[in-house]
Amino acid sequence: MADKGTAVEQILEQAIHFEEDAYNFYSGAMGMVERAHIRGALEELAAEEVKHKERLEALLAGDTTRILSVRKQGQIADLKLAEYLVPHPLEPDASLQDVLIVAMHREKSSHEFYSTMAEIAEEEASRALFAFLAQEELVHKSKVESLYDEVVYQDN
């Protein structure tokens, strides 16, 4: 039984690390953009990563009262750009296009991670949290892909 608890704790700690990385990524990306509405969208994504981290920390601490059930949302528009665009390591002179491609791949990976965790979690509270986070990451992916569509495709 201790192994199970340790494994769950390790998964939660890794998920918390993912959320911290995502926050740092979006915070850093804000300094790379000039358009206020794009900076605002990145700031919103960063703030949502903080909320995700707080929920994971609550679950790690055993506080299931702060866990929200999966909210029912309409169909999320998935432009599937991440499935076709190849990310490159970000350099200090990276373009907004480069940043958005990396961001959509990060969100896609996070969605896949949380979806897998929701499928294998044994406790209902854990399943609900991971399913919620998977849905949120899909929403993030959609937001980033929409920004990419607006900025890259519309500017050409």
C-alpha positions in Angstrom: 0.0 0.0 0.0 2.9 2.4 0.7 4.1 1.9 -2.8 0.8 3.0 -4.2 0.8 6.1 -2.1 4.4 6.8 -3.1 3.6 6.4 -6.8 0.5 8.7 -6.6 2.6 11.3 -4.7 5.3 11.0 -7.4 2.7 11.5 -10.1 1.2 14.5 -8.4 4.7 16.0 -7.7 5.5 15.6 -11.4 2.2 17.2 -12.4 3.0 20.1 -10.1 6.4 20.5 -11.8 4.7 20.5 -15.2 2.4 23.3 -14.1 5.3 25.3 -12.7 7.1 24.9 -16.0 4.0 25.9 -18.0 3.7 29.0 -15.8 7.3 29.9 -16.3 7.0 29.4 -20.0 4.0 31.7 -20.4 5.5 34.3 -18.1 8.6 34.3 -20.2 6.7 34.4 -23.4 4.8 37.5 -22.3 8.1 39.5 -22.6 8.5 38.3 -26.2 5.3 39.8 -27.6 4.3 43.3 -28.4 0.5 43.0 -29.0 -1.3 43.7 -25.8 -4.2 41.2 -26.4 -1.7 38.4 -27.1 0.3 39.3 -23.9 -3.1 39.3 -22.1 -3.9 35.8 -23.4 -0.5 34.5 -22.3 -1.0 36.1 -18.9 -4.4 34.4 -18.6 -2.8 31.0 -19.5 -0.1 31.6 -16.9 -2.7 32.3 -14.3 -4.6 29.2 -15.1 -1.5 27.1 -14.7 -1.2 28.6 -11.1 -4.8 27.4 -10.4 -3.9 23.9 -11.7 -0.9 23.8 -9.5 -3.0 24.8 -6.4 -5.5 22.0 -7.2 -2.7 19.4 -7.5 -1.1 20.6 -4.3 -4.5 20.3 -2.5 -4.8 16.8 -3.8 -1.3 16.0 -2.7 -2.1 17.3 0.8 -5.3 15.2 0.9 -7.6 18.1 0.7 -10.3 16.8 -1.7 -12.7 19.6 -0.8 -10.9 22.1 -3.1 -11.1 19.8 -6.1 -13.7 20.7 -8.7 -15.5 18.2 -10.7 -15.1 18.3 -14.5 -17.2 21.1 -15.8 -19.4 20.4 -18.7 -18.3 22.5 -21.7 -19.4 22.6 -25.3 -17.3 21.1 -28.0 -13.7 22.5 -27.9 -12.5 23.6 -31.2 -9.3 21.7 -32.0 -7.5 23.2 -35.0 -5.0 20.3 -34.7 -2.1 22.6 -35.6 0.2 21.0 -33.0 -0.2 17.8 -34.9 1.3 19.3 -38.1 3.8 22.0 -36.9 7.2 21.0 -35.6 8.6 22.8 -32.6 12.2 24.0 -32.4 14.1 24.8 -29.2 13.5 28.4 -28.3 16.4 30.7 -28.6 16.6 34.3 -27.1 15.6 35.7 -30.5 12.7 33.3 -31.0 9.7 34.7 -33.0 6.2 34.7 -31.7 5.4 32.0 -34.2 8.2 29.8 -32.6 6.8 30.5 -29.1 3.2 29.6 -30.1 4.3 26.3 -31.7 6.2 25.3 -28.6 3.2 26.3 -26.5 0.7 24.3 -28.4 2.9 21.2 -28.2 3.3 21.7 -24.5 -0.5 21.9 -24.1 -1.0 18.9 -26.2 1.5 16.9 -24.1 -0.1 18.1 -20.9 -3.6 17.1 -22.2 -2.3 13.6 -23.1 -0.6 13.2 -19.7 -3.7 14.2 -17.7 -6.0 12.1 -19.9 -3.8 9.1 -19.2 -3.7 9.8 -15.5 -7.6 10.1 -15.4 -7.8 6.7 -17.0 -5.5 5.0 -14.6 -6.3 6.8 -11.3 -8.0 4.6 -8.8 -9.7 7.1 -6.6 -12.7 9.1 -7.9 -11.3 12.4 -6.6 -8.1 11.9 -8.5 -9.9 10.8 -11.7 -12.1 13.9 -11.5 -9.2 16.2 -11.0 -7.1 14.6 -13.8 -10.1 14.7 -16.2 -10.7 18.3 -15.3 -7.0 19.2 -15.9 -7.0 17.3 -19.2 -10.1 19.3 -20.4 -8.4 22.5 -19.3 -5.2 21.7 -21.2 -7.3 21.0 -24.3 -8.9 24.5 -23.8 -5.4 25.9 -23.5 -4.3 24.2 -26.7 -7.3 25.6 -28.5 -6.5 29.1 -27.3 -2.9 28.9 -28.4 -3.8 27.4 -31.8 -6.4 30.2 -32.2 -3.7 32.8 -31.4 -1.4 31.1 -33.9 -4.2 31.2 -36.5 -4.8 34.9 -35.8 -1.2 36.0 -35.7 0.6 33.8 -38.2 -2.0 33.0 -40.8 -3.8 36.3 -40.7 -0.6 38.4 -40.9 0.6 36.6 -44.0 
